[in-house]
C-alpha cells in the first residue's frame, strides 16, 4: 500500500481492509492513510538539504453496545491490522456503558474525491524545481540591506481510504502545494521581514498553484516592501478605522471565528490543551456574532482550496453550510458525533491529521463570503485609518475572545487615500464585539482563496491543513498600535 495516482489502485486497499473488519459489531471502520512529503528551499543563494518523508498506517475504530475503541498500526500486514482490530475491541469492551453516546450515529457511505490537478509536479524534474527556487530567491536580494532571503516549496500527496463493516467505502486523494518567499532587511537596530502572504498562499493542485498566487511575480514586490519598512515610521496608536487585507483576514477568521465555533471545544473536550470558547451551545440560532454584513460559510466544495473534500473522516458527506448568516450564528464546527452530543447543527468536519490520530472537530474551508464593495470604495470611506497586511504574530486568550495580532506591513489611510507605509503595526480587540464593528466587505475582486498548513489542536497533538477565503474587510473604532 502506498501513495498512488490511481483511485482504482485504492480499490485493492479497500478490499483488503474490508476483509479484516469484524462483521459482528454495530459499527466498525478502518481508515488507511498514506502520505508523501517533499520540501525544497534555497536560502541566501545556497540550496538547503532537501527533505522527503513517507508514512502510512491504518486506524481501526469499533462501536458496539455502548462502548467505543480504537487502535492504529503502521504494520500493514494482515497480522498487523488484525492485532490493531483486537486492541480496538479490547478498548471497546472496557468502555462499554461509559461512552458519551449509546450507539454510533455514523452511516455507511460510498464515494470518491480527487484534488484537481492540471499540471502535476511530477512533470517538473527536481533540477527544474531547484532552478525555479534559485531564480526567485535571487530576485529577493536586490540590495545589500537584504540580509536573509529564502524561496521554498513544500509538496504533500495524501491517499485516504475508509471502509466500514456494512459496505461503506470512501477513497480520497489530496495533492497540496505550499510555496514560500521571505526577505529580511536590516539597517542598524531595525530589522524587517516581508513574506509571501505569511504562508497563506497554498492550495490543492499542481504547478498551477504557483501561477494562481503569482509566485513568479512576487519576489520583487516582497524585497521592495522589506526595504520600504526600514525607512517607515512606527504605526501610530489610537482607536481608528481598520482595513484588513485578505492575508490578514484569514488569521482573524481562524482564531476568532474558527476555533470558538468548534463544538468539541464548546463541549469542554479541549479545555486542558487548546482551551474553551466564549460561545455556548445556547447561542446557536440567536447570537449576534457580527454586523449584518458578516456571512461565514463552511465550504469544502471550493475547487483548489486547501481543505476541500467530499467526505470527512467519519464518512459524512461534505456540503456548503452557513455558520453565520447576516451576523447571526447558525451552526457550529462539529462533526456528526459532536452534533449528536450537543444537539445543535454542525458540519462534516471530523478530521484526523495522521494514521495514528482519531478524527476530531477541525476547521476545514472556513470562508467569509464577499460583499459588494470594491477595494477603492473601502479605502474611500475612511477619513483616518490604517490598512494592514500579512500576519506575523498572534495572541488570543483560552476562550478565543480577547486577541492581539501583529502584521508585517501597514499603510495609513488619510482622507480616503492610501498614503505612508508604517512598520510594526498591530491591533487588539474582543471577538465578541470586534465582528460587530464590520462596516464594509470587499467584493469578489478582493476575495482570495488561501489557507494554512499548520493548525494545531488535540491531545495527542494534531497539526492539520485548513482553508480560508476572505475579501478585504473594513472595521471601525479598533485599537491600533505600533511596536519597536
N, C-alpha and C positions, 0 to 999 in steps of 0.2 A: 504494500500500500504506500502511495506517495502522491505528492502534488502532481497533477496531470492537467493537460489542456483539453481533455476529452471527457465530457459528462458521462458518456457511455462507459468509460473505464470505472466510474464511481458506482455503476450498477453492480459490478462484481463485489465491490466493497460492501454495498448494502446487502447483497445476498449472503455474504459471509457472516455479517453481524446478525442478520435476522435469524440465521440458523442456530446461533448461540444464545439467543434471548430465551428466558423461561416463558412458557406459554400458560402456566398455571396461576399467574398473578393478575391482579386487576389492571395494572399498567406497568409496562417496562419499556425502557428506551436505551439505545446505545448511540452515542454521538461520537463520530470519528472526526478528528481534527488533524490536518497535516499542513504545516506552514513552512514556507521557504522565504528567507530574507537575504537581501544584499545591500550593503552600504558602501558608498564610494565618496571620497572627498579630496579636494585639493586645497591646501592651506598655505598661504604665503608663497605660492609658486611651487610647493612641494606636494607630490602625490602621497597621501596618507595610506597606511596599510589598509587594504580592503577587508571588510568583514562580511562573512556569509554565515547563515545559520539554517538549520533544519530541525524540526521537531514534529513528532507525530504520536498520537495516542488515542485512547478510547475512554470515554466516561460512561459508566453504567448507572442508571437510576431506576429504582424499583419502588412501586407503591402497592400496598395491599393491607386491607383490614386495619386501616388507621395508622399504619407505620410507613416510614419512608427511609430508604437507604441508598447511598451512592458510593461508588469507588471508581478509581481511574487507574489505568496502566499504560505504560509505553511498550510493554511486551505484546506485540500484535499477533503472536501465535495463538492457535486455538486454546492452548493451555493457559496462556497469559490472560486472555479475555475471559475464559471460564473462571479463573481464580478471582478476577475482579467482580464478576457476577456473584460468586459465592460470598465475597466480602460485603457486597452491597446487600445481599439477602440477610446476612448476619445483622447488619445495622438496621435493616427494615424490621426484623423481628424484635430487636431490642427497643425500638422506638414505638412499637405498637401501642396505640392508645395515647401517645404523647405528642403526636404531630399536631400542628395548628389547624389542619383540615382533616376531616374524617375520611375523605377519599380524594383521589386525583380529579381536578377539574379539566385536565388536558384531554385533547382529542387526537385521533389517529389521522394524520394528514399526508397528502402526497403532492409533490411539486418540485420545481427546479428554479434556479436562478443562476445567471452568469453576468459578471461585470461586463459592461460594454467596452470592448477594446477595438479601436480602429487600427492602431499600429503597434503591435506587440514589441516590447523591449528586446525580445529575443532577436528581432531583426536588426538591432543595433549592437554590433560586436563590442566587447569590453574596451578595446582600444579606442573606438569611436566615442564611447561614453566618457572615457577619461579625457579625450580631446575636447569634448563639449564642456566639461568642468574646467579644464585648463584655460580655455578661451574666455569663459565668463569670469573666472576668478582673476585673470589678468586684467580684465576691464575694470575691476574694483580698485586696482592700485593706480589711481590716476594722479596721486600726489604723495610726496614723502610723509605727509602727516597721516596717511592711512597706514597704521602700524600693525593691523591684523586683518586678514581677509580670508574668506572661505567660500567655496562653492561645493555643494553636496547633493547627493542623490540617494534616496532610500527606496527600495522596492520591496513589496511584500505580496506573495502569492499564497492564497489560503483556500484549501478544499475542506468543505464540511459535508458530512453525510449523517443524517439522523434516521434511525429506524425504530419502529415500535412493534410491540408483540401482537398487534391486531392489523398489520399490513401497512402501517404508515411508513413512507419513505420520502425524505426530503434531501435533495442534493443541491448544494450551492457552491459556486466558485467566485472568489473575490481576487481582483488584481488591483493593487493600490500603489500610488506613486507619491513620494514626499520629496520635492525639490527644496533646496535651501541656498540662500545667499546671505552673506554678512560682511559688513565693512565697519571696522572700528578706527576712529580718528582720534588723535591726541595732540594737544598743544598745551604745554605746561602742566598744570594740575587738572586740566579739563579733558575728559575722555568721553566720547560719544559713540554709540553704536547704532547703526541703521541696518535693518534686516528686510528680507523678502517676506513681508507680511507676518513676521514673528512666528513662522512655521505654520501659518493658517492656509497657505496655498497648497492644497493637496486634494487628491480625489481618486476615484476609481477610473481605470483606463490604462492606456499605454503611453507611448511617446507624445500623443496628442494632449496629455495633461500639461506638459510643459508649454505647449502653444496656448492652451486655454488660459493660463495665468501669465502669459507674456514673459516667460523665463529669459529668453534671449535679449529682450529689450530692457530688462530691469536693472542690470548691473550699473550702467551709467547713472541712472537716477539715484540708486542707493548710495553710491560713493559720493555723488554731489551733495546729497542731503546730509550725509555724515559730516562733511566739511562745513556745510551751512550751520549745523548745530554748534560747531566750535565757536563761531562768531555771534551766535544768537544770545539775547538776554534770557535770564531765567523767567519762566512763566509767571505772570503776576498772580497774586492771591485775591480772593474775593468771591462773592456769590454772583454768578453770571449765567448767560446762556451757554449751552454746551452742544456742539455739533460733533457727533461721533461717526468716524468713517467705518465702513463695514468690517475692516480687520480688527477694530477695537470692539465693535458691537458684538462680535462672536464671543469674546471673553465675558462681556456683560450678560449676554444670553446664558452662557454656560453656567456662570456662578450664581446669578441672582434670579434665574428662571428655571434652568435645567435641574440643578441639584435640589433646590427647595421643593420641586414637584415630584421627586422620586418617592413612590409610595412606600417602599421598604424603609426609607429614611423617616417618613412621616409616621410609620408604624413603630419606629424605635429600633429597627434592626441595625442601623449604622451608628448608634449612639456612642459606642465605645471607641470608634475609629474616625469616621468621617463626620460625625455629628448628627444633629436633628434638623428640624425645619421650623420656620415661623409659620408655615402653612399647617392647618389641621384638616382632618377628614371632613369636618362640618363645613369647611369653606367652599367645597366644590358645588358649583351651581349658583352661588350668590356673591362671592367675594370679589370686590373691585381690585384687580391686580394692577391695572394701569388705566391710562386715559382711554377714551373711546377709539383712539387711533391704533391701539395695540391689538394686533392679531397674530397669534403664535400657533404654528402647526407642528405636529409630529408627522413627518412626511418621508417615509422610506422609499417613495416612488420616484424621487428626483434623479434623473439619469446622471450618472457620473459622480454623485455626491458620496462622501466617504462612507456613510453608514446606510446606503441603500441595500435593500434585500427583499426577498419575497416572504420569508418566514423568520420569526425569531427562533431562539434555541430551545424553546418549549414547543415549537411546531405551530405557533399561532400565526395565521395569515396577517401580513403587514398591510395596513391601509392608512391613507392620509386622514388625520383627525385633527380638529381644532382643540388645542389645550386652553387657549384664551381667545375669546371672540369679543371684539369691541370692548376690550378691557375687562371682561368678566371671566373668572376662572371656571372652566367647564369640566376638565378631566385631568388626571394625573399621569405621570410617567410610571406606570405599573403594569406588569405583565398579568397573565391570566391568574396565577396563584395569588398575587397581591390583591388583585381585584376581588377575588373570592373572599379573602380575609377582611378587606376594608369595606366591602360592599359599596364601592364607588367605581365609576367608569375609568378605564385606563386605555392602554395601547399595547401593541405587540412589541415590547422592548425588553423581554427577558433574554439576556445575552451573557455569554461566557467568553473570557479572553483567551482561554487555552484549553487543551485537552484535560488538564488536571484541575479545572475550576468549574464549580457549578454555575448555572445561569442565575443571574440576579437582575434586579431592575436597573437598567442603564439608559442614559441618553442614547439616541441614535441620530437621525436627522432632525434637529430641532431648529425651526426657522421662524424669523419674524417676516411676515408677509409684506410685500411692497405696498406703498401708498400711492399718492398721485402728485407728489411734488418733485420737481427737478432739483438737482444739487444747487444750481444757481438760485432757484427760488428759496431754498432753505437758507442759504447764506444771506440772501437779500432781506430776509425777515429780521435779521439780527442787527441791533444797533451797537451793542458791545458784547463780545463773547469770544470763544476760542474753539477752534476745530482741532480735534486730536486724532492721531493715527497710531495703530500698532502697539499692542500691549507689551510692556516689559517688566511689570511687577504687579502682584495682586495679593490682597489680604482680605479675608472675609471671616466673620465670626462663625461659631459652631452651628448656629441656626440659619446660616446663609442669609442674614439680614443686613447688618452693618458691614460696609465694604469700603476699601480704599484701593484704587488702581492707579498705576503709573503708566505713561506712554512714552514712546520713542520720540515722537515728532509732533509739534504743535504749531498752529498759526493763529494769530489774532484775527478776529472779525471786527471791523470798525465801519459803522455806517453802511452795512450791507455789502462789504467787500472784504475778501481775504487780504491781509496785509503782512506784517512782520512774522518771521519764524521765531518761535520761542523753544527753549530747551527745558528738559526735565519736568514736563508738565504732569500733573496728576489731578485726580478729583476723588471726592468721597461722598457717600450718601447712605441711605437706608432703603433696602429693596422694597419694603412695604409702601414707601412713598415716592421713590425715585421714578418708577414707571408711570406714576400718575402725572408726572411733570412732562410727559412726552407730548410735544407740541407740533411736531412735523415729522412725516415719514416719507423718505425718498421713493421715487417711482422705480419701475423695473430697470431703467437705465442705470440706476445706482446700486441695484441688487447684485450681490456677489455670493456665489456658492463656494463655500470653503469648509474648513474642518480642523480637527486636531488629532494627532495620533496618540496622545498620552493623557487620557482622562483616568485618574486613579480612584479606586474605591474598593471596599470589601475587605474581609479578613478570612483567609489569607488574601493579600492584595491582588487586585486585578487591574491591569493597565490596558485600556481598550481605545479604539479609534471612534471618533464622533464626528458627525457632520453638522455644520451650522451655515445658514444662509441669512443674509441681512442686507437691508438698504442702509443708506446714511440716515441717521435719526437726530432730531433736534430736541433738546431738553431745556427747560427753563429753571432759573433760580437754583443752580447747582454750585456747591462749594468746590472751587478750583484752586490749585496751589502749585507752587514750584519748589523744587528741592535742589540742594547742592550735591 
